[in-house]
Amino acid sequence: MKSILENPVFAADFARLEQVTLNPERHTAANARTHTEAVAARAKALGTANGVCAGEIESLVDLAYVHDIGKTTGTANPAASVDLLPRYGIYDLRFIELVRFHDINLPWHNSTLRGEAPSDKAWRKLAGRVDMQLLCLFMIADRVDCPGGWRENRPLVWFLDEAKRRGLIHIEVTDV
């Protein structure tokens, strides 16, 4: 599989991520491109450390590159990134679903705090749409520039704990 960075249409859009600033309360990276490059490096390291096969590591790295590409359109909504994927020739439904759900931990955590926790059915549905191990490894990688480290991100820690409790993931993440 070729890297998404080899796609000239994507590469042009990717360069524009350098102009996208991030919320300093959530990121220490100077801009979205720097963040994305750090996420890609961390995703590769986490995949390797957790015995993920080479093809899945490539998917994690490409996910890192595309997950925030929608921010070039002026929104942080993950749906904007999903909407751009056909522009880059990406039609693999499993990959698209990883992009779509890469930040699901935040709304699900917020729902839980309001007393509206995702149901068992919602968890099963998510697990049927994405590879939960890859999703969780990516979520950890995506917090590479989280002030205080990924373990300080309460929605992420909650999501990982809940996924483990439900038997949906079997990873022991070590910091790499």
N, C-alpha and C positions, 0 to 999 in steps of 0.2 A: 504494500500500500504506500502511495506517495503521501508525503506530508501536505497538509492543507496550505502550508506556506508556499508550496510550489505552484499553486493556482494564482495566476496573475491578477484576476479580479479580486480574489480574497486578499492578496498581498497589498493591493492598493488600499482597500478598506482597512486592513490591519494597520497600515502606516498611520492612518487617521486617528487610531486609538491614542497616539501620543498627545493629541490635543484635548483628550477627555480627562478632566480632573475627577478625583475620587473624594469621598467624604473622609476626612482625616480621623474621624472617630471610629471608622471601620477599617481603614487602610493606611499603612505607612508608605506605600509606593507613591512615587511622584505623579504618576498618571496611569491610565488604564493599560497602556502597552507594557509599561514596566511591570505592572501587576500581573498581566497575562503571561509574560515571559517567566516570571518567578513561579507562577502557578504551574506552568508547563514543566519546569525543572523539578519542582517538588512532586508533581504527579508521576513523573518518570521514576524518581527515587522511591516513592511510596509503592508504586507498582512492583518495582524490582525487589524491594525489601519484603513485600508480602507475597512473593511467588506468583505474580500475575504473568500470564504468557505474553510473548512479544507482541502479538497482534492487539491484545487488550491494552498493553502499555502504549502502543501507537494511538489507539483510540482515546486513552486518557490524555495524551499530549495534545492531540487534535482538539479534544473537548476543551482543554485549557485555552487553546488559541481562539476558538469560536464562541466560548460561553458568554463573553461580554461584547461581542462585535455589534450587537444591537445598540450599544451605548453611542455608537457613531451617529445614530439617528436622533439622539437627544433624550432617550429614555433608558431607565435602568430595568425595565420590565423584561424578564427573560423571553417573553413571547416575541419581542423585536428581533432577538438573535435567531430564534426558530424561523421567523418569517424570511430571514435573509439566506438561510441554508440552500434553497434551490438555486439561488443566484450563483452559488459556488459549486453546483453539481452534487450536492449532498442530499440523497434520498433514502438512506438507510434508516428505517424506522426506529430501530433500537438506539442508534446514535442520536437521532433527533429527540427521542424521549429523554435521553440523558441531558441534552441541552435544555429541554423544556423543564425538567425537574431538578436541575442542579442546585437550586436555592429553596427547595420545598421545605427544608428544615425551619426556616424563619416563619412562614405563614402557619405551618402546623404547630410550631411552638407557641406562637401568639394565640392560636385557637385554643390550645390546651390551657393557657393562662386564663382565658375567658370562660373556661369550663366546657368548652366544645371540642374536646380531644378528637383527633381522627379515629374513626371506628376501625375495628378489626378488618372489616370489608375494604376500607380505604387503604390500609396497609397491604392487604393481599393484592389489591388492584395495582398499587404502585409496584410491588414486587413482581407482578406479572408483566409490567411494562418495561422495567429496567433491570439491569444486573445490579442488585443492591450493593454487592461488594464494590463494584466499580463506582457506583454513585457515592458511597460513603468515603472511599479513598479520595475521590475527586473533591468532595465537600471539605475534607481535611486540607487537601492541597490548596483549595481556593481561599483558605484562611492563612496562607503563608505570610501575609503581611498584616495580619490582625494584631493590633496593639495588645501586647501581653501574650501573644501566641494563640494557636487554635483552641487550646484547652480553656481559654478565657471566653470563648464564644458560647454563651449559654444555650442558644438554640441548637447549635451543632452538637454539643455534648449531650443534650437531651435526646436529640434524634439518634445519635449513635447508641446511647444506652437503651433506648426504646427498641431500636432495630435488633440489638443483641438479645434483649429480653424476649423478643418475639421469635428468636431463632432465624432471623433473616440474614444475618451476617455472622461470620466466624473469624473476624480479623482482630488481631492484637496490634494496635498501631504503636510503633516506637517512633520517636522523633528522629528524622533523618536529616 
